[in-house]
Amino acid sequence: MTQPFNGFDEIGGVPDPEAVAKQKAIDDEYWGHLDNLIHRVFKQNKAGAELLAIWQKTLIMTPTVTAHSTQFQVGIAEGNKEFIRKIYLTINNVEKT
């Protein structure tokens, strides 16, 4: 007799702790490398630091919402600001380590 399909059976059991630890080490190395690249480009490089300062002045220090902003425009503007804020956070995190 054929058993009915149970999608949860396809998920699998408990993951192998060794495989999880290995993948975490790979992920940590990858993201650490990206963080260091961001630091190198925007903090250690004169042109990158200048670009980041321009972005801060033109994107972060300007209002997100204006009298004629649409919801779509506000979302795009806030996304741009979040991108710049994350660069600053990454720089600060690299310098703390």
C-alpha positions as a Markdown table, in Angstrom:
| # | Residue | x | y | z |
|---|---|---|---|---|
| 1 | Met | 0.0 | 0.0 | 0.0 |
| 2 | Thr | 1.3 | 3.4 | -0.9 |
| 3 | Gln | 1.7 | 6.0 | 1.8 |
| 4 | Pro | 0.2 | 9.4 | 1.2 |
| 5 | Phe | 2.8 | 12.1 | 0.5 |
| 6 | Asn | 3.9 | 14.1 | 3.5 |
| 7 | Gly | 5.9 | 17.1 | 2.6 |
| 8 | Phe | 7.4 | 17.3 | 6.1 |
| 9 | Asp | 9.1 | 13.9 | 5.5 |
| 10 | Glu | 11.1 | 15.5 | 2.6 |
| 11 | Ile | 12.5 | 18.2 | 4.9 |
| 12 | Gly | 14.9 | 15.8 | 6.5 |
| 13 | Gly | 16.0 | 15.2 | 10.0 |
| 14 | Val | 18.3 | 17.1 | 12.3 |
| 15 | Pro | 21.2 | 18.5 | 10.4 |
| 16 | Asp | 24.7 | 17.2 | 11.1 |
| 17 | Pro | 26.4 | 19.5 | 13.7 |
| 18 | Glu | 29.7 | 19.1 | 11.9 |
| 19 | Ala | 28.3 | 20.1 | 8.6 |
| 20 | Val | 26.5 | 23.1 | 10.2 |
| 21 | Ala | 29.7 | 24.3 | 11.9 |
| 22 | Lys | 31.7 | 23.9 | 8.6 |
| 23 | Gln | 29.1 | 25.9 | 6.7 |
| 24 | Lys | 29.1 | 28.6 | 9.4 |
| 25 | Ala | 32.9 | 28.9 | 9.2 |
| 26 | Ile | 32.6 | 29.3 | 5.4 |
| 27 | Asp | 29.9 | 31.9 | 5.7 |
| 28 | Asp | 31.8 | 33.8 | 8.4 |
| 29 | Glu | 34.9 | 33.9 | 6.3 |
| 30 | Tyr | 32.9 | 35.1 | 3.2 |
| 31 | Trp | 31.1 | 37.9 | 5.1 |
| 32 | Gly | 34.3 | 38.9 | 6.9 |
| 33 | His | 36.0 | 39.2 | 3.6 |
| 34 | Leu | 33.2 | 41.4 | 2.2 |
| 35 | Asp | 33.3 | 43.6 | 5.3 |
| 36 | Asn | 37.1 | 44.1 | 4.9 |
| 37 | Leu | 36.6 | 45.0 | 1.3 |
| 38 | Ile | 34.0 | 47.6 | 2.2 |
| 39 | His | 36.3 | 49.0 | 4.8 |
| 40 | Arg | 39.2 | 49.1 | 2.4 |
| 41 | Val | 37.2 | 50.8 | -0.4 |
| 42 | Phe | 35.4 | 53.4 | 1.7 |
| 43 | Lys | 37.7 | 54.1 | 4.6 |
| 44 | Gln | 41.3 | 53.3 | 3.5 |
| 45 | Asn | 40.9 | 54.6 | -0.1 |
| 46 | Lys | 40.8 | 58.4 | -0.5 |
| 47 | Ala | 38.4 | 58.3 | -3.5 |
| 48 | Gly | 36.1 | 55.9 | -1.7 |
| 49 | Ala | 36.1 | 58.0 | 1.4 |
| 50 | Glu | 35.2 | 61.0 | -0.7 |
| 51 | Leu | 32.4 | 59.2 | -2.4 |
| 52 | Leu | 31.0 | 58.1 | 0.9 |
| 53 | Ala | 31.1 | 61.7 | 2.2 |
| 54 | Ile | 29.3 | 62.8 | -0.9 |
| 55 | Trp | 26.6 | 60.1 | -0.5 |
| 56 | Gln | 26.2 | 61.1 | 3.1 |
| 57 | Lys | 25.7 | 64.7 | 2.2 |
| 58 | Thr | 23.4 | 64.1 | -0.7 |
| 59 | Leu | 21.4 | 61.1 | 0.5 |
| 60 | Ile | 21.4 | 60.8 | 4.3 |
| 61 | Met | 21.3 | 64.5 | 5.1 |
| 62 | Thr | 18.4 | 65.3 | 2.9 |
| 63 | Pro | 14.8 | 64.7 | 3.8 |
| 64 | Thr | 13.3 | 61.4 | 2.8 |
| 65 | Val | 9.7 | 62.8 | 2.5 |
| 66 | Thr | 8.9 | 66.0 | 0.7 |
| 67 | Ala | 5.6 | 67.6 | 0.0 |
| 68 | His | 5.2 | 65.9 | -3.4 |
| 69 | Ser | 6.8 | 62.5 | -2.6 |
| 70 | Thr | 4.9 | 59.4 | -3.6 |
| 71 | Gln | 5.1 | 56.3 | -1.4 |
| 72 | Phe | 7.3 | 54.7 | -4.0 |
| 73 | Gln | 9.8 | 57.6 | -4.1 |
| 74 | Val | 9.9 | 57.5 | -0.3 |
| 75 | Gly | 10.7 | 53.8 | -0.3 |
| 76 | Ile | 13.5 | 54.3 | -2.9 |
| 77 | Ala | 15.0 | 57.2 | -0.9 |
| 78 | Glu | 14.9 | 55.3 | 2.3 |
| 79 | Gly | 16.5 | 52.3 | 0.6 |
| 80 | Asn | 19.4 | 54.5 | -0.6 |
| 81 | Lys | 19.9 | 55.8 | 2.9 |
| 82 | Glu | 19.8 | 52.3 | 4.4 |
| 83 | Phe | 22.5 | 51.3 | 1.9 |
| 84 | Ile | 24.8 | 54.1 | 3.1 |
| 85 | Arg | 24.1 | 53.5 | 6.8 |
| 86 | Lys | 25.0 | 49.8 | 6.4 |
| 87 | Ile | 28.4 | 50.9 | 4.8 |
| 88 | Tyr | 29.0 | 53.0 | 7.9 |
| 89 | Leu | 28.0 | 50.2 | 10.3 |
| 90 | Thr | 30.3 | 47.8 | 8.5 |
| 91 | Ile | 33.2 | 50.2 | 8.7 |
| 92 | Asn | 32.6 | 50.6 | 12.4 |
| 93 | Asn | 32.3 | 46.9 | 13.0 |
| 94 | Val | 35.6 | 46.2 | 11.1 |
| 95 | Glu | 37.4 | 48.9 | 13.2 |
| 96 | Lys | 36.1 | 47.4 | 16.5 |
| 97 | Thr | 37.6 | 44.0 | 15.7 |
